[in-house]
Amino acid sequence: MKVTNEHSLRCQVEEWLAPGSTTSVHVGEFSRPHAGEKRYVWVESAQPAGLRAFFFFRHDDGYWCVFPPAVPRMSADRLAL
């Protein structure tokens, strides 16, 4: 599982929150997943226009995204005996 730099959590935070040199960014919450659970991080940044916050979700391929991973759904193939 190789994660390219543009999909790292740091790069995603910089892309979505665009912190400047005088802007503070901190983690407001993060998950400690057990077996089968997904990892997430809530990051917030104090901007001159107000507080901005995003949830970032870790996908199975190692990428961090602002949308959660797909939930496995039951299908006829999975129900077949």
Secondary structure, DSSP 8 states (H G I E B T S, - for coil): ----GGGSHHHHHHHHH---TT--EEEEEE----TT---EEEEEEEETTEEEEEEEEE-TTS-EESS--------HHHH--
